[in-house]
Amino acid sequence: MGGVAGGVFAICGGLRHDRGMRGSAESQMAMLVSLSPEDLIPGDHPIRRIRAVVDEVLDDLDGEFDAMYAATGRRSVPPEALLKATVLMAMYSIRSERAFCERLNYDLLFKWFLGMRIDEAAFDATTFTKNRKRLLDHEIADRFFEAVVAQAKLRRYISSDHFSVDGTLLEAWASHKSFKPKDGSGDDPGPKGRNVEKDWKGKPRSNETHASTTDPDARLFRKSNNTAAQLCYSGHVLMENRNALIIDAELTTATGYAERDTAVEMLARLPASKRRRTVGADKGYDTAGFVADARSLGFTPHVAQNTTNRRSAIDARTTRHAGHRVSQMKRPRIEEPFGWIKTIGGGRKLRYIGRDRNRAWFKITTAVYNLIRIAALDAATA
């Protein structure tokens, strides 16, 4: 029989052998069963609070979605469903869109989150591919992130005075063997069907002379002298210090100056304020340029002093205040979203090729981190 109100009715038969006190598997379902995903999700499950916030965010983006599609033509999978699917992929560490669609066929929690009937078939994984360009062209990832931050502001969870900034490296979906000379001198197909062995000992490689043939936007970079260089991007977040929510996020090509330059850009995007604000950061931001730029934007740079073989760009006029110590105590919390993004969110190795696609993924994944924090704060204040 057909589904009703998101559920299904089923009539079936079967046999059950009586084994006395010993239990036995039921081989017979009830003669008439009414099922709904809504009835199967516990009332106190945290995902209920998350879905409530996601629905509010998507309602705010309704006008953006209308502008994406023509008034006539073949009906598409709603963009709301694709964004909700991306939220689930981040929360449940699902590596690929194809794996998600396979799981959607049998995971009733996923169907409930997307508002699907219990007997409704999952959409095809190619739906993500066909709609990705449309989502990128309309900057939906940016709008989604901004709408999530707006929900946190409505709840008064965000500080407008005290912030922290940091960056991290995210490994690109490209191998070292794809990093070849730009002039084509390194092209060597080798034996057919075999992964060619390479020996780079004594052969200098740099981003000026080499590029990845798999992902040209990726750059060979390393965080410190004690780590190996890898093809990667640089992820940046700006965190408010009250509840450790991310209020801005960016993904750039990895360079020695990307962290500080992007930090200044994110600070400049904050609404203007007449009050003096603070920004905490680690030793990597202790440079004359960053300190001067932060001050010019109205921020007191509560940066950790880097006195290794040089003089710090900030002095006791800043460090003597208790606010500097408080900022340095709050600043390590910025590692929490980075850890979540790399482990749960699947960002230890990026899954897309090109900066634009990876940037959209990074924006949405950081927004999902905020969604989880907002739901937890809602529960704490309920």
SERO-688138 format. One record per residue (C-alpha): residue in one letter; x, y, z. Coordinates in steps of 0.5 Angstrom, whole numbers, plus 2048, in hexadecimal, padded with zeros to 3 digits. Layout:
<recs>
REC   rest     u     v     w
REC      A     X     Y     Z
...
</recs>
This chain:
<recs>
REC   rest     u     v     w
REC      M   800   800   800
REC      G   802   807   7FF
REC      G   806   80C   804
REC      V   802   810   808
REC      A   805   816   80C
REC      G   80C   814   80B
REC      G   80A   80D   80D
REC      V   808   806   80A
REC      F   803   801   80B
REC      A   805   7FA   80A
REC      I   802   7F3   80A
REC      C   806   7ED   80A
REC      G   806   7E6   80D
REC      G   80B   7E1   810
REC      L   80C   7DC   815
REC      R   80F   7DC   81C
REC      H   811   7D5   81F
REC      D   80F   7D5   827
REC      R   816   7D3   82B
REC      G   813   7D4   832
REC      M   817   7D8   836
REC      R   81D   7D9   831
REC      G   81C   7DF   82D
REC      S   81B   7DE   825
REC      A   81C   7E3   820
REC      E   815   7E6   81D
REC      S   814   7E4   816
REC      Q   80D   7E7   816
REC      M   80C   7EE   816
REC      A   805   7F1   818
REC      M   7FF   7F1   814
REC      L   7FF   7F8   813
REC      V   805   7FD   815
REC      S   805   804   814
REC      L   80C   807   814
REC      S   80E   80E   814
REC      P   816   811   815
REC      E   813   816   81A
REC      D   811   811   81F
REC      L   817   80D   81E
REC      I   81C   813   820
REC      P   81C   814   828
REC      G   819   81A   82A
REC      D   820   81C   82E
REC      H   825   81B   828
REC      P   829   820   827
REC      I   828   820   820
REC      R   821   823   821
REC      R   824   829   824
REC      I   829   82A   81E
REC      R   823   829   819
REC      A   81F   82E   81C
REC      V   825   833   81B
REC      V   826   830   814
REC      D   81F   831   812
REC      E   81F   839   814
REC      V   826   83A   810
REC      L   823   837   80A
REC      D   81D   83B   80B
REC      D   821   841   80B
REC      L   824   83F   804
REC      D   81E   83E   801
REC      G   81E   844   7FC
REC      E   825   842   7FA
REC      F   823   83B   7F8
REC      D   81D   83E   7F4
REC      A   822   842   7F0
REC      M   826   83C   7EE
REC      Y   821   838   7EA
REC      A   81D   83A   7E4
REC      A   815   83B   7E5
REC      T   814   835   7E0
REC      G   818   82F   7DE
REC      R   819   828   7E1
REC      R   818   828   7E9
REC      S   81F   827   7ED
REC      V   821   824   7F3
REC      P   820   82A   7F8
REC      P   826   82D   7FA
REC      E   824   82D   801
REC      A   824   825   801
REC      L   82B   826   7FE
REC      L   82E   82B   804
REC      K   82A   826   809
REC      A   82E   820   806
REC      T   835   824   806
REC      V   833   826   80E
REC      L   832   81E   80F
REC      M   838   81C   80B
REC      A   83C   821   810
REC      M   839   81F   816
REC      Y   83A   817   815
REC      S   840   817   811
REC      I   83E   815   80B
REC      R   844   815   806
REC      S   840   815   7FF
REC      E   839   818   7FC
REC      R   838   811   7F9
REC      A   839   80D   800
REC      F   834   812   803
REC      C   82F   811   7FD
REC      E   830   809   7FF
REC      R   82F   80A   806
REC      L   829   80F   805
REC      N   825   809   802
REC      Y   825   805   809
REC      D   827   80A   80E
REC      L   820   80D   811
REC      L   823   812   815
REC      F   826   815   80F
REC      K   81F   815   80B
REC      W   81C   818   811
REC      F   821   81E   811
REC      L   820   81F   80A
REC      G   818   81F   80A
REC      M   818   818   806
REC      R   813   813   806
REC      I   815   80C   809
REC      D   814   809   803
REC      E   817   80E   7FE
REC      A   81D   80C   7FA
REC      A   823   810   7FB
REC      F   825   815   7F6
REC      D   82B   814   7F1
REC      A   832   816   7F3
REC      T   833   819   7EC
REC      T   82E   81E   7EF
REC      F   833   822   7F3
REC      T   838   822   7ED
REC      K   832   825   7E9
REC      N   830   82A   7EE
REC      R   837   82C   7F0
REC      K   839   832   7EB
REC      R   832   835   7EC
REC      L   834   835   7F4
REC      L   83B   838   7F3
REC      D   838   83D   7EE
REC      H   833   840   7F3
REC      E   838   83F   7F9
REC      I   833   83B   7FD
REC      A   839   838   802
REC      D   83A   840   804
REC      R   833   841   805
REC      F   832   83B   809
REC      F   838   83C   80D
REC      E   835   844   80E
REC      A   82E   841   810
REC      V   831   83C   815
REC      V   835   842   818
REC      A   82F   846   818
REC      Q   82B   841   81C
REC      A   830   841   821
REC      K   830   849   822
REC      L   828   849   822
REC      R   829   844   829
REC      R   82F   849   82B
REC      Y   834   844   82B
REC      I   839   848   828
REC      S   83E   84D   82B
REC      S   83F   853   827
REC      D   846   855   82A
REC      H   84A   84F   82B
REC      F   84D   84B   826
REC      S   852   846   824
REC      V   855   844   81D
REC      D   859   83E   81B
REC      G   85B   83A   815
REC      T   85C   833   813
REC      L   85F   82F   80D
REC      L   85A   82A   809
REC      E   85D   825   805
REC      A   85A   825   7FE
REC      W   858   81F   7FA
REC      A   85E   81F   7F6
REC      S   864   81B   7F7
REC      H   86C   81D   7F6
REC      K   86C   819   7F0
REC      S   868   81E   7ED
REC      F   86C   824   7EE
REC      K   870   824   7E8
REC      P   874   82A   7E4
REC      K   870   82F   7E1
REC      D   874   82F   7DB
REC      G   872   827   7DA
REC      S   879   825   7DB
REC      G   877   820   7E0
REC      D   872   81C   7DC
REC      D   873   815   7DC
REC      P   86E   810   7DB
REC      G   872   80A   7DD
REC      P   86F   803   7DC
REC      K   868   802   7DA
REC      G   863   801   7E0
REC      R   869   802   7E5
REC      N   86A   808   7EA
REC      V   871   80B   7E8
REC      E   876   80B   7EE
REC      K   879   812   7EF
REC      D   87F   814   7F2
REC      W   87F   81B   7F4
REC      K   886   81B   7F8
REC      G   88A   821   7F6
REC      K   885   823   7F2
REC      P   882   82A   7F4
REC      R   87B   82B   7F3
REC      S   877   832   7F5
REC      N   870   835   7F3
REC      E   874   839   7EE
REC      T   876   834   7EA
REC      H   871   82E   7EB
REC      A   86A   82D   7EB
REC      S   865   827   7ED
REC      T   862   824   7E7
REC      T   85C   822   7EB
REC      D   85B   828   7EF
REC      P   85E   82E   7EC
REC      D   85C   833   7F2
REC      A   85F   82F   7F7
REC      R   866   831   7F9
REC      L   86C   82D   7FC
REC      F   86D   830   803
REC      R   86E   82E   80A
REC      K   86C   830   811
REC      S   873   830   814
REC      N   87A   82E   813
REC      N   878   827   817
REC      T   873   825   813
REC      A   873   822   80B
REC      A   871   827   806
REC      Q   86A   825   802
REC      L   865   827   7FD
REC      C   860   82B   801
REC      Y   85C   831   802
REC      S   85B   836   808
REC      G   855   836   80C
REC      H   854   83C   811
REC      V   84E   83E   816
REC      L   84D   844   81A
REC      M   849   842   821
REC      E   846   846   826
REC      N   848   844   82D
REC      R   842   844   831
REC      N   83F   83D   82E
REC      A   845   83B   829
REC      L   840   83C   823
REC      I   843   83D   81C
REC      I   841   844   819
REC      D   845   844   813
REC      A   849   83F   80F
REC      E   84D   83F   809
REC      L   851   83A   805
REC      T   857   83C   801
REC      T   85D   83A   7FD
REC      A   863   838   802
REC      T   868   83D   803
REC      G   86D   840   808
REC      Y   868   846   809
REC      A   861   843   808
REC      E   860   843   80F
REC      R   861   84A   811
REC      D   85F   84D   80B
REC      T   858   849   80B
REC      A   857   84B   812
REC      V   858   852   811
REC      E   852   851   80B
REC      M   84E   84D   810
REC      L   84E   853   815
REC      A   84D   858   810
REC      R   846   855   80E
REC      L   844   855   815
REC      P   83F   85B   817
REC      A   842   861   819
REC      S   842   863   820
REC      K   844   869   824
REC      R   846   865   82A
REC      R   84D   862   82A
REC      R   84D   85B   829
REC      T   852   855   82A
REC      V   855   84F   825
REC      G   859   84A   828
REC      A   85E   846   824
REC      D   864   841   825
REC      K   86B   843   824
REC      G   86B   842   81C
REC      Y   867   849   81C
REC      D   86C   84D   820
REC      T   86F   851   81A
REC      A   86F   859   819
REC      G   86A   858   813
REC      F   865   854   817
REC      V   865   858   81D
REC      A   865   85F   819
REC      D   85F   85D   815
REC      A   85B   85A   81B
REC      R   85C   861   81E
REC      S   85A   865   818
REC      L   853   861   818
REC      G   852   862   81F
REC      F   854   85C   822
REC      T   859   85B   828
REC      P   85E   855   826
REC      H   85E   850   82C
REC      V   863   84C   828
REC      A   868   847   82C
REC      Q   86F   84A   82C
REC      N   874   847   827
REC      T   87B   849   82A
REC      T   87F   843   827
REC      N   885   847   824
REC      R   881   84D   823
REC      R   87D   853   826
REC      S   876   852   827
REC      A   871   857   823
REC      I   86D   858   82A
REC      D   870   85A   830
REC      A   86E   85B   838
REC      R   869   860   836
REC      T   865   85B   833
REC      T   867   855   837
REC      R   866   858   83E
REC      H   85F   858   83E
REC      A   85B   853   840
REC      G   857   853   83A
REC      H   85D   850   836
REC      R   85D   84A   83B
REC      V   856   849   83A
REC      S   856   849   833
REC      Q   85C   844   833
REC      M   858   83F   837
REC      K   852   83F   833
REC      R   856   83F   82C
REC      P   858   837   82D
REC      R   850   836   82C
REC      I   851   838   824
REC      E   855   831   824
REC      E   84E   82D   825
REC      P   84B   82F   81F
REC      F   851   82D   81B
REC      G   851   827   81E
REC      W   84A   825   81D
REC      I   84A   827   816
REC      K   850   823   814
REC      T   84E   81D   818
REC      I   846   81D   818
REC      G   845   821   812
REC      G   84A   81D   80E
REC      G   84F   823   80C
REC      R   855   820   80E
REC      K   856   81E   806
REC      L   851   823   802
REC      R   84C   81F   7FD
REC      Y   84C   824   7F8
REC      I   850   827   7F2
REC      G   851   82F   7F2
REC      R   851   834   7F7
REC      D   84A   836   7F5
REC      R   847   82F   7F7
REC      N   84B   82E   7FD
REC      R   849   835   7FF
REC      A   842   834   7FF
REC      W   843   82D   803
REC      F   847   831   808
REC      K   842   836   809
REC      I   83C   831   80A
REC      T   840   82D   80E
REC      T   842   832   813
REC      A   83A   834   813
REC      V   839   82D   815
REC      Y   83D   82E   81B
REC      N   83A   834   81D
REC      L   833   831   81C
REC      I   835   82B   821
REC      R   838   831   826
REC      I   831   835   825
REC      A   82D   82F   827
REC      A   831   82D   82D
REC      L   831   834   82F
REC      D   829   834   82E
REC      A   829   82E   832
REC      A   82D   831   838
REC      T   828   837   838
REC      A   822   833   837
</recs>
